[in-house]
Amino acid sequence: MTTFPLLAVLLPFVAAFAGLLLSRWPRVRTPQATADPRVPPRNPVTVSTATSPDARANRRAAWIAVVPTAGAAVLACWLAWGQGFAFLEGGARSVPVGDTFGTIVTGGAPISLTLQADDLSALIGVLVTLVALAVQVYSIGYLKDDPRYPSYSAFISLFTSAMLLVVYAGDLLVLYVGWEIMGLCSYLLIGHWWEDRGNSRAAVKAFLVTRLGDVGFLFGIFVLGGAAGSFRIADVLARVPEMSSGTLVAATMLLLAGVAGKSAQVPLHTWLPDAMAGPTPISALIHAATMVAAGIFLVARLFPAFAAARPTLDVLAVLAALGMLGAALAALAQDDLKRVLAYSTVSQLAYMAGGLAAGSDTAAIFHLITHGAFKALLFLCAGVVIHHVGSNLMSQMGGLRREMPVTFVATTVGFAALMGLPPASGFFSKDALLLAMEGALAGGLTDAAALLLYGCALATVAITGAYATRAWLRTFFGQAGTVALPEPEPGTAHVIDPREAPPTMLVPVVLLAVPALLLGFAGGLHLDVPVASISVALALLGAGVVYAYWRSDPVADPARLLGPLRLPCERAFYVDSLYAAVFVRPVVALARLVVRTDDTVVDGAVRGSGRSARGLSGLLRLAQNGNVQLYVSGLLAGVLLIAVGAVMFT
């Protein structure tokens, strides 16, 4: 069992390389066209879509991706079962299971290649592997005819391996390796359809913004490791009481930059909504349940260090308060269904960050697990709807509950969990977070930060109920949206397929609906009745206001209740525009100046030296024109000069 963490990391890693190298092997030649297209071949061979080389490669890639991921999920579940779910129960922490597979001597603090599963990492490992498995199965139907599906599935496997490396790493630098590979995979998967300029720009934006946070993250690791004399997480946490407050604040503030980047928190949150340009399964895998969870997981992993740095917790509380409320308001004004869920993810992650700032890592991780289940469910349901309608915009949806009954029920479960309505899982985990934030009013944070955090959390509960109800109503109720279809070929007619998605897409949706509904009971029924009552009342209040606006005019968008705030909320309070004006445009202008300087000064000097050499060679060429008389005259003139000089100076 000590090798289970290593095997869980290696299985999807091997699957990634096998998917890239073996899915298209052996290659099968397709029939070539004859020289004269008017003459049919002697033995024509018809290659159907089901037996085409791309279809066979996709089928092999699916098996290569799904089977190892399922094996990793089994190992992760076994490890979690062995740990006994002690983290959520709040009891004594269990003994980590794992081993050290070598040490890299650096001349300073050594790097320990340790992989282990404790009570926290075992839980997150289950979340990562099960969501990755659901996404791999779902993608088989979603990208059935995509010729680049083999590389897509391989990158998902590589991402799964990297995330598991982050989860099971026992050394901060080993964790950092997985952290950076996740960023690379995110870039590759968001830009899967790179032919569209918007997709490629979104991928580059996600890569650059997260890398910006990772610079601070790396230096934070160096500060902690240098102060502890070791990069082993257990050694670092053991030496936290011996570290000065300045060292802890500096290290945790730097780490917080990486957390803000990976978990899309203020001020590095702007990449996540644009990342919805990638395939919807990637939104579910990376941007709902796993990659964005890495930052929250890291704070919980190093929570003793953060708890000892009170100024860092105050900063985290303020950022979480602004993020949860601002992102919820932005979600209320979006027309793109995936962007609604993206801003919802930013808001819910801010809830978890607020729970950590309030001093409850247990409540934050509990909500992280339930959120991973119901948000992955919502993204996959959104993918089914988009696959059916052919558009991301809710203005082109409506009336889908009769055409898509399974998706309707699953989405209803997901939105109920998101709103925190009983008995869905989000009800229990959100109650635990609100209880922790209420407790922070009595101590742990400065009064202003605690009051701001709790007030924004209560307001966000109501707004969450509002935007979830709006998305639910506009997608599944009212009149069906009108979509302009392209003109069909002569002799054919438009065909509308009213069926649900294929089983490979529906089965993961149905299976994810079960934990989204029931996972809250895993944390035990430790409810605070007054807090839970206030939470449910606020969620229903927000839902009721939106329903009243929608009922009065089912065709109009309920977001009109925002009034003059609608446009700023739709533009996410112009944060992207501010960054473009303050950072992007000056950097682009500086880059253009550098290019112009390089072209005119550096290249100009090179070109000028070339022109000078050519001009000088032109002068020398006059003496080398092939005229023998000129050569003899020059020779005699030279001899004469030498003779005159010899007579005069001797």
C-alpha positions in Angstrom: 0.0 0.0 0.0 3.0 2.3 0.4 3.4 2.3 -3.4 -0.2 3.2 -4.1 0.4 7.0 -4.3 3.3 6.4 -6.8 1.1 4.0 -8.9 -1.8 6.5 -8.9 0.5 9.1 -10.3 2.3 6.9 -12.8 -0.8 5.2 -14.4 -2.2 8.4 -16.0 1.3 9.5 -16.8 2.0 6.4 -18.8 -1.4 6.7 -20.4 -0.5 10.2 -21.6 2.6 9.0 -23.5 0.9 5.9 -24.8 -2.0 8.0 -26.0 0.4 10.3 -27.9 2.6 7.6 -29.4 0.4 4.5 -29.9 -3.1 5.7 -30.6 -2.4 6.2 -34.3 -0.3 3.1 -34.7 -0.3 1.0 -36.9 -1.3 3.5 -39.5 -3.7 2.2 -42.2 -3.5 3.6 -45.7 -6.8 5.0 -47.0 -7.7 4.3 -50.6 -6.1 6.9 -52.9 -8.0 8.7 -55.7 -7.4 7.5 -59.3 -5.4 9.6 -61.7 -8.5 10.5 -63.7 -11.4 11.4 -61.5 -13.9 10.5 -64.3 -12.7 6.9 -64.3 -13.8 4.9 -61.2 -11.3 2.5 -59.6 -11.3 -1.1 -60.5 -12.0 -2.3 -57.0 -13.6 0.6 -55.1 -13.3 0.5 -51.3 -15.7 2.5 -49.2 -14.3 3.6 -45.9 -17.1 4.4 -43.4 -16.8 6.9 -40.7 -16.9 4.2 -38.1 -13.9 2.4 -39.6 -11.9 5.4 -40.7 -8.3 5.8 -39.4 -9.4 8.7 -37.2 -12.2 6.7 -35.7 -10.0 3.7 -35.0 -7.3 6.1 -33.5 -10.0 7.8 -31.3 -11.3 4.4 -30.1 -7.8 3.2 -29.2 -7.1 6.6 -27.5 -10.3 6.3 -25.5 -9.3 2.9 -24.1 -5.7 4.1 -23.4 -7.1 7.0 -21.4 -10.0 5.5 -19.6 -8.5 2.3 -18.3 -5.5 3.8 -16.5 -7.6 6.6 -15.1 -10.0 4.0 -13.7 -7.1 2.2 -12.1 -5.9 5.4 -10.5 -9.4 6.1 -9.2 -9.5 2.6 -7.6 -6.1 3.2 -5.9 -7.2 6.7 -4.7 -10.4 5.3 -3.3 -8.5 2.5 -1.5 -6.1 5.1 0.0 -9.1 7.2 1.2 -10.8 4.2 2.7 -7.6 3.3 4.5 -7.4 6.9 5.9 -10.9 6.6 7.2 -12.0 10.1 6.1 -10.5 11.5 9.3 -10.1 15.0 7.9 -13.8 15.6 7.4 -14.6 14.0 10.7 -12.4 16.4 12.5 -10.8 13.8 14.7 -7.2 12.8 15.2 -5.2 12.9 11.9 -4.2 9.5 10.5 -0.6 8.4 9.8 0.4 9.1 6.2 0.8 6.2 3.8 3.6 6.4 1.3 7.4 6.2 0.8 10.4 8.2 -0.3 11.8 7.1 -3.6 15.1 8.9 -3.6 16.7 12.2 -2.6 18.3 14.8 -4.9 21.3 16.5 -3.3 21.4 20.2 -4.3 24.2 21.6 -2.2 21.7 23.1 0.1 18.4 21.7 1.3 17.9 18.4 -0.5 14.8 17.5 -2.5 13.0 14.5 -1.2 11.1 12.4 -3.8 8.4 11.6 -1.3 4.8 10.6 -2.3 2.4 10.0 0.5 -1.4 10.0 1.2 -2.6 11.5 4.5 -6.2 12.2 5.4 -6.3 15.4 3.4 -4.6 14.3 0.2 -6.4 11.0 0.2 -9.8 12.8 0.0 -8.6 15.2 -2.8 -7.1 12.3 -4.7 -10.6 10.7 -4.9 -12.1 13.9 -6.1 -9.4 14.3 -8.8 -9.5 10.8 -10.2 -13.3 10.4 -10.2 -13.9 13.7 -11.9 -11.1 12.9 -14.4 -12.6 9.5 -15.1 -16.1 11.1 -15.7 -14.6 13.6 -18.0 -12.7 11.0 -20.0 -15.8 8.9 -20.5 -17.9 12.0 -21.3 -15.4 13.2 -23.9 -15.7 10.0 -25.9 -19.1 11.2 -27.0 -18.5 14.9 -26.9 -15.5 14.8 -29.2 -16.4 11.7 -31.1 -15.4 13.0 -34.5 -12.6 15.3 -33.5 -9.4 14.2 -35.3 -7.3 15.6 -32.4 -9.1 13.5 -29.8 -6.0 11.3 -29.1 -3.8 14.3 -28.1 -6.7 15.7 -26.2 -7.3 12.6 -24.1 -3.5 12.2 -23.6 -3.2 15.8 -22.2 -6.1 15.1 -19.8 -4.2 12.0 -18.6 -1.1 14.1 -18.2 -3.0 16.7 -16.3 -4.5 14.1 -14.0 -1.1 12.8 -13.2 0.2 16.3 -12.5 -2.7 17.1 -10.2 -2.2 13.8 -8.3 1.5 14.7 -8.0 0.5 18.0 -6.3 -1.9 16.1 -4.0 0.4 13.3 -3.0 3.7 15.2 -2.9 5.5 15.2 0.4 8.1 17.8 -0.8 7.3 21.4 -1.8 9.6 21.3 -4.9 8.0 18.0 -6.1 4.6 19.7 -5.6 5.9 22.6 -7.7 6.7 20.3 -10.6 3.1 19.0 -10.7 1.9 22.6 -10.2 3.7 23.8 -13.4 2.8 20.8 -15.5 -0.9 21.5 -14.7 -0.4 25.0 -16.1 1.1 23.6 -19.3 -1.8 21.1 -19.7 -4.3 23.9 -19.1 -2.8 25.9 -21.9 -2.8 23.0 -24.3 -6.4 22.0 -23.5 -8.0 25.5 -23.5 -6.4 26.0 -26.9 -7.5 22.6 -28.2 -9.4 24.3 -31.1 -6.5 26.7 -31.7 -7.7 27.6 -35.2 -10.2 30.0 -33.6 -8.1 33.0 -32.6 -10.3 33.6 -29.5 -9.4 30.1 -28.2 -5.7 30.6 -28.7 -5.8 34.0 -27.0 -7.7 32.6 -24.1 -5.1 29.8 -23.7 -2.2 32.3 -23.8 -4.0 34.6 -21.3 -4.5 31.7 -18.8 -0.9 30.6 -19.2 0.5 34.1 -18.6 -1.7 35.1 -15.7 -1.1 31.9 -13.8 2.6 32.1 -14.5 2.6 35.6 -13.0 1.3 34.2 -9.8 3.6 31.2 -9.9 6.7 33.5 -9.7 5.6 34.6 -6.2 4.7 31.0 -5.4 8.2 29.7 -6.2 9.8 32.4 -4.1 7.5 31.6 -1.3 8.6 28.0 -1.4 12.2 29.1 -1.3 11.5 31.3 1.8 9.8 28.5 3.6 12.4 25.9 2.6 15.3 28.1 3.5 13.8 29.0 6.9 13.1 25.3 7.7 16.3 23.9 6.2 14.2 21.4 4.3 11.6 21.3 1.6 9.8 18.3 3.1 6.3 19.5 4.0 6.4 17.6 7.3 9.7 19.3 8.3 8.4 22.7 7.2 5.3 22.4 9.3 7.2 21.1 12.3 9.5 24.2 12.2 6.7 26.7 11.8 6.7 27.6 15.6 10.4 28.4 15.3 10.1 30.8 12.4 9.8 34.6 12.9 6.5 36.3 12.1 8.2 38.3 9.3 9.4 35.1 7.6 6.0 33.5 7.8 4.2 36.6 6.6 6.6 37.0 3.6 6.4 33.3 2.7 2.6 33.0 2.9 2.1 36.3 1.0 4.2 35.0 -1.8 2.4 31.7 -1.7 -0.8 33.5 -1.9 0.1 34.9 -5.3 0.3 31.4 -6.7 -2.9 30.5 -5.0 -4.7 33.5 -6.5 -3.4 32.5 -9.9 -4.3 28.8 -9.8 -7.6 29.2 -8.0 -8.6 32.3 -10.0 -9.0 34.7 -7.1 -8.8 38.4 -7.0 -6.7 40.0 -8.6 -5.6 37.1 -10.9 -9.1 35.8 -11.6 -9.6 37.3 -15.1 -8.3 34.2 -17.0 -11.0 31.8 -15.9 -14.0 33.2 -17.7 -12.1 33.4 -20.9 -10.9 29.8 -20.5 -14.5 28.7 -21.2 -13.4 28.9 -24.9 -12.0 25.4 -24.5 -14.1 22.2 -24.8 -16.8 21.9 -22.1 -15.3 18.8 -20.5 -12.1 20.7 -19.9 -14.2 23.4 -18.1 -15.5 20.6 -15.9 -12.1 19.0 -15.3 -9.7 21.9 -14.9 -11.8 24.9 -14.1 -14.4 23.4 -11.8 -13.1 20.5 -9.8 -9.3 20.1 -10.0 -6.9 22.7 -11.2 -8.7 25.6 -9.5 -8.9 23.5 -6.4 -5.1 23.3 -6.2 -4.7 26.7 -4.6 -7.3 26.0 -1.8 -5.7 22.6 -1.3 -2.2 24.2 -0.9 -3.4 26.6 1.8 -5.1 23.7 3.7 -1.9 21.6 3.2 0.2 24.4 4.8 -2.5 25.7 7.0 -0.4 25.9 10.2 2.0 28.3 8.4 -0.9 30.5 7.3 -2.6 30.3 10.7 0.6 31.7 12.3 0.6 34.6 9.8 -2.4 36.7 10.8 -1.8 39.6 8.3 -1.9 37.1 5.5 -5.3 35.8 6.7 -6.6 39.3 6.8 -5.5 39.9 3.2 -7.0 36.5 2.2 -10.3 37.4 3.9 -10.6 40.8 2.1 -9.7 39.2 -1.3 -12.2 36.4 -0.7 -15.0 38.9 0.2 -14.4 41.0 -2.9 -14.1 37.9 -5.1 -17.2 36.1 -3.9 -19.5 39.1 -4.2 -18.1 40.5 -7.4 -18.0 37.2 -9.2 -21.6 36.4 -8.2 -22.8 39.8 -9.5 -20.9 39.1 -12.8 -22.6 35.7 -13.1 -26.0 37.3 -12.7 -25.5 39.4 -15.9 -23.9 36.9 -18.3 -25.7 35.4 -21.3 -23.1 32.7 -22.0 -24.1 29.7 -19.9 -20.5 28.6 -19.4 -19.4 32.0 -18.3 -22.2 32.0 -15.7 -20.7 28.8 -14.3 -17.2 30.2 -14.6 -17.9 33.3 -12.5 -19.8 31.0 -10.1 -16.6 29.0 -9.7 -14.7 32.1 -8.9 -17.3 33.0 -6.3 -17.4 29.5 -4.7 -13.7 29.3 -4.5 -13.7 32.6 -2.7 -16.1 31.0 -0.2 -13.5 28.4 0.4 -10.8 31.0 0.8 -13.0 32.8 3.2 -13.4 29.7 5.3 -9.6 29.3 5.4 -9.2 32.9 6.4 -11.8 32.3 9.1 -9.6 29.5 10.5 -11.6 26.4 9.4 -9.6 24.3 6.9 -12.1 21.4 7.5 -15.1 23.5 6.3 -13.1 24.8 3.3 -12.1 21.3 2.1 -15.6 20.0 2.8 -17.0 22.6 0.4 -14.2 22.0 -2.0 -15.2 18.3 -2.3 -18.9 19.0 -2.7 -18.3 21.9 -5.1 -16.1 19.6 -7.2 -19.0 17.2 -7.6 -21.9 19.6 -8.3 -19.9 22.1 -10.4 -18.5 19.3 -12.6 -22.1 18.1 -12.9 -23.2 21.5 -14.0 -20.5 21.9 -16.5 -21.1 18.5 -18.1 -24.9 19.3 -18.1 -24.1 22.6 -19.8 -22.0 20.6 -22.4 -25.0 18.4 -23.1 -27.3 21.4 -23.6 -24.7 23.2 -25.8 -24.2 19.9 -27.8 -28.0 19.8 -28.3 -28.7 23.5 -29.1 -25.5 24.4 -30.8 -24.9 27.6 -28.9 -23.6 28.7 -25.5 -26.0 31.6 -25.2 -29.0 31.2 -23.0 -31.0 33.7 -25.2 -31.0 30.9 -27.8 -32.1 28.2 -25.3 -35.4 27.7 -23.5 -38.1 25.0 -23.1 -35.6 22.2 -23.0 -37.0 20.3 -20.0 -39.3 18.2 -22.2 -36.7 17.4 -24.8 -33.9 16.7 -22.3 -35.6 15.3 -19.1 -32.4 13.5 -17.8 -30.3 16.6 -18.2 -33.0 18.8 -16.7 -33.2 16.7 -13.5 -29.4 16.5 -13.2 -29.0 20.3 -13.7 -31.7 20.9 -11.1 -29.8 18.8 -8.6 -26.6 20.8 -9.5 -28.2 24.2 -9.1 -29.9 23.1 -5.8 -26.4 22.2 -4.5 -25.0 25.4 -5.8 -27.7 27.5 -4.0 -27.3 25.5 -0.8 -30.8 24.1 -0.6 -31.4 21.0 1.5 -30.8 18.1 1.1 -28.2 18.8 -1.6 -24.5 18.6 -0.7 -23.9 22.3 -1.0 -26.4 23.0 1.8 -24.2 21.2 4.4 -20.8 22.5 3.2 -22.0 26.1 2.8 -23.5 26.0 6.3 -20.1 24.9 7.7 -18.4 27.8 5.9 -20.9 30.4 7.1 -20.6 29.1 10.6 -16.8 29.5 10.5 -17.1 33.1 9.1 -19.6 34.0 11.8 -17.1 32.6 14.4 -14.4 34.8 13.0 -16.3 37.8 14.2 -15.3 36.9 17.7 -11.6 36.6 16.9 -9.0 35.3 14.6 -9.3 38.2 12.1 -9.3 41.9 12.5 -12.8 43.3 13.1 -13.1 45.0 9.8 -11.9 42.0 7.8 -14.2 39.6 9.6 -17.2 41.9 9.2 -16.6 42.4 5.5 -16.1 38.7 5.0 -19.3 37.7 6.7 -21.4 40.5 5.2 -20.3 39.7 1.7 -20.8 35.9 2.3 -24.5 36.5 3.3 -25.0 38.8 0.3 -23.5 36.3 -2.0 -25.8 33.6 -0.8 -28.8 35.6 -2.1 -27.1 36.5 -5.4 -26.1 32.9 -5.9 -29.8 31.9 -5.6 -30.6 34.6 -8.1 -28.2 33.7 -10.9 -28.7 30.0 -10.5 -32.5 30.4 -10.8 -32.0 32.7 -13.8 -29.8 30.2 -15.6 -32.2 27.3 -14.7 -35.3 29.2 -16.0 -33.8 30.6 -19.2 -32.4 27.2 -20.2 -35.2 24.8 -19.4 -38.4 26.9 -19.2 -40.2 29.5 -21.4 -40.2 29.4 -25.1 -37.6 27.7 -27.2 -34.9 30.0 -28.5 -34.8 30.7 -32.2 -31.5 29.7 -33.8 -30.8 30.7 -37.5 -29.7 27.5 -39.2 -27.6 27.6 -42.4 -29.4 27.2 -45.7 -29.6 23.4 -46.5 -28.4 21.9 -49.8 -31.0 21.7 -52.6 -33.3 18.7 -52.1 -32.7 18.4 -48.3 -34.4 19.9 -45.3 -33.4 21.0 -41.9 -33.4 18.2 -39.3 -33.8 18.8 -35.6 -32.6 16.0 -33.3 -34.8 16.1 -30.2 -33.0 13.2 -28.5 -30.8 13.4 -25.4 -27.0 13.1 -25.6 -25.3 9.7 -26.3 -24.9 7.3 -23.3 -21.2 8.2 -23.0 -22.2 11.7 -22.1 -25.3 10.9 -20.0 -23.8 8.2 -17.8 -21.2 10.5 -16.2 -23.9 13.1 -15.7 -26.2 10.7 -13.9 -23.4 9.3 -11.8 -22.2 12.8 -10.8 -25.7 13.7 -9.8 -25.6 11.2 -6.9 -22.7 12.7 -5.0 -23.9 16.2 -5.8 -27.1 15.3 -4.0 -25.9 13.1 -1.2 -22.2 13.9 -0.5 -23.1 16.5 2.1 -24.1 13.7 4.5 -20.5 12.4 4.5 -19.4 15.3 6.7 -21.9 14.4 9.4 -25.1 16.3 10.3 -23.4 19.1 12.3 -25.8 21.9 11.4 -26.2 25.2 13.1 -30.0 25.8 12.7 -29.9 29.6 12.9 -27.1 29.9 10.3 -28.7 27.3 8.0 -32.1 28.9 8.2 -30.6 32.3 7.3 -28.7 30.8 4.4 -31.7 29.0 2.9 -33.9 32.1 3.4 -31.5 34.3 1.6 -31.1 31.8 -1.3 -34.8 31.5 -1.6 -35.1 35.3 -1.5 -32.8 35.7 -4.4 -34.5 32.9 -6.3 -37.9 34.4 -5.6 -37.0 37.9 -6.9 -35.6 36.4 -10.2 -38.7 34.2 -10.6 -41.0 37.2 -10.1 -39.2 39.2 -12.8 -39.2 36.2 -15.1 -42.8 35.5 -14.5 -43.8 39.0 -15.4 -42.1 38.7 -18.8 -40.7 35.2 -19.6 -39.2 36.5 -22.8 -37.1 39.3 -21.2 -33.9 38.6 -19.3 -34.4 38.7 -15.5 -30.9 40.4 -15.3 -32.8 43.6 -16.0 -33.4 43.8 -12.2 -29.8 45.0 -11.9 -30.8 48.3 -13.6 -27.8 50.6 -14.4 -25.5 48.0 -12.8 -26.2 45.5 -15.5 -23.5 46.6 -17.9 -20.7 46.9 -15.3 -21.7 43.5 -14.0 -21.7 42.0 -17.5 -18.2 43.4 -18.1 -17.1 42.1 -14.6 -16.6 45.7 -13.4 -14.1 46.4 -16.2 -11.2 44.7 -14.5 -10.0 43.3 -17.8 -10.2 46.8 -19.3 -8.2 48.2 -16.4 -5.5 45.6 -16.8 -5.4 46.2 -20.5 -4.9 49.9 -20.0 -2.4 49.7 -17.1 -0.4 46.6 -18.0 -1.1 45.2 -21.5 -1.0 48.3 -23.6 2.2 49.7 -22.0 3.9 46.3 -22.4 2.8 46.0 -26.0 4.0 49.6 -26.7 7.3 48.8 -25.0 7.6 45.6 -27.1 7.0 47.6 -30.3 9.6 50.1 -29.2 12.1 47.3 -28.7 11.3 45.8 -32.1 11.7 49.2 -33.7 14.9 49.8 -31.9 16.2 46.4 -32.8 15.3 47.0 -36.5 16.6 50.5 -36.8 19.6 50.5 -34.4 20.9 47.0 -34.1 19.9 45.7 -37.5 20.7 49.2 -38.9 24.3 49.0 -37.6 24.7 45.5 -39.2 23.2 46.7 -42.5 25.3 49.9 -42.4 28.5 47.9 -41.9 27.6 45.8 -44.8 27.0 48.9 -47.0 30.3 50.4 -45.9 32.1 47.2 -46.8 30.4 47.1 -50.2 31.4 50.7 -50.8 35.0 50.1 -49.9 35.1 47.0 -52.0 33.9 49.2 -54.9 36.9 51.4 -54.5 39.3 48.5 -54.3 37.6 47.0 -57.4 38.8 50.0 -59.5 42.3 48.8 -59.1 41.4 45.2 -60.0 39.7 45.8 -63.4 41.8 43.4 -65.5 43.8 46.1 -67.4 47.4 44.9 -67.7 48.8 48.3 -68.8 47.3 49.8 -65.6 49.0 47.0 -63.5 52.4 47.6 -65.2 52.1 51.4 -64.7 51.3 50.9 -61.1 54.2 48.6 -60.6 56.6 51.0 -62.3 55.2 53.9 -60.2 55.8 51.9 -57.1 59.3 51.0 -58.0 60.0 54.7 -58.8 58.7 55.8 -55.5 60.9 53.2 -53.7 63.9 54.3 -55.6 63.3 58.0 -54.9 62.8 57.3 -51.2 66.0 55.3 -51.0 68.1 58.1 -52.6 66.6 60.8 -50.4 66.9 59.0 -47.1 70.3 57.3 -47.5 
